[in-house]
Amino acid sequence: MYFLWVVDFLKNLTNDRFMPHGMCYQWQPATLWSNVIGDSITALSYFLIPAFLVYFVSKRKNIEMKGIFVMFAIFIVSCGAVHTISAVNVWIPYYNLAGFMKLTMAFVSMATLALLYLNMPKALKIPSPSELQDINEKLKAEIDEKNKLQKELENQREQLQKTVQLLNSTQEAANIGSWKVDFKTGKSVWSNQVYRIHGLDIGSPTILKDGINYYREDFRDRVTEVIERARIEGKSWDEEWVLVDITGKEIWVRTTGFATYENDQVVGLEGLIIDIDQQKRAAISLEEQAIELQESNDELESFSYSISHDMRAPLRAINGYAEILKDEYSEALDKEGNRILGIIHSSALKLGELIDDILAFSRLGRKELSKSTIKMNNLFKQIIEELPDSKYWNENVKIDIAKLPDCKGDEAMLKQALYNLLENAIKYSSGNENIKIAVGSISKGADEVYFIKDNGIGINMEYKDKIFGVFQRLHSAKAYEGTGVGLAIVRKIIERHGGEIWLESEEGKGSTFYFKL
């Protein structure tokens, strides 16, 4: 029954009992062929367009909304079929078939419209060509930026490798190694130099609890103490210990360490170990030597003090007997005898001055400093008032004192040093008709530098360091009196104050003594 119904349906579709469409055109060639050709070409286009759509969809595997493309292809094919039957109906009146095909085209068009409506939101999200261009440009920029970052990362990686190599080389050259301990794993990490300091092969396994055994036994309690304080209290350290390497060799090392944290909890330690063996042993050696030198200096000062003190008694006797001879026997002596007696008396006086200076110099090493704030202008005024009592005083002396900054020091000692400097300036300027001495100060950074300038004979700067030595003289005692101890006393007083004294001079143009405390 169904088969017969289908056959009957197909017969009705191809029923040609109607009048052909050409008769409506009155078989006018222009009208007829313009419609036939138009429908035929349109039909051909409608059949070819779906072919291209299908080809496009088949090639674009990742295309979205393929269903719409397929429905459009079916819709266009149905339109082509309608145009085809329209051309056929000019001669063969298959109007039932044409109606069926138009009805089919109508359903297909409605289905296409419905599908297009449902996919419109998704279609609207499809970027336009300009948007795609913008997206492509952004993607290109992102890719370029990514490539740039990748290149920078590679450069940084190379730089890091070079830095690590440089660090290893630097650590090796400076005998410095870095180490790290993780309490959670119980493992420690050493740099290459740490292995070298311990005398171990680089990369040898290291165990945290064995680390203390590398230190000499008398240091182990201290090592344990600082590590425990770092572990429990987060205390850092910087200490010098003796390490015993794998061969049994003892090495002085400086170790520094600090705690590392995680969630406010100490989870490990990091630090440095520095081989200071040569420097430490040299320092220790210099420190025996310094002690021995100090002991020798103390013994020498004691000897100088003792011998100078002991010489006073026989010197007083010589002076006393010389005075007796002069008073009671001068008439009994001839001219030569009285001359020799005068030499004995003069020499005894000079020897007394020398003994006084030696005693003053030796006392400087023993006397404790009593520091206070000193008004330097007042101190210089006191000294100037006492200078006329000096045997080197000259009525032609003019001393100008600028405004001076105060200082802290031992006033009695500084007074002696400044008196010696002023007296020295007067003595070596005595050949001038007018003696001019200037006292002032200059600032050099945080330091205040005082100076005493004269217009005396000056000295050759080749001998600038010699004049501060004990018994060092650049001129004969006949030309300029003195014991050769005065400037040595000045230097010792300045150095006792942690200061420094130096000289600028030119022969025939005077000298300037500078000092800072």
Summary of the structure (lengths in Angstrom):
residues: 517
radius of gyration: 57.6
end to end distance: 133.7
largest distance: 194.3
contacts: 1378
relative contact order: 0.04
helix: 59%
strand: 17%
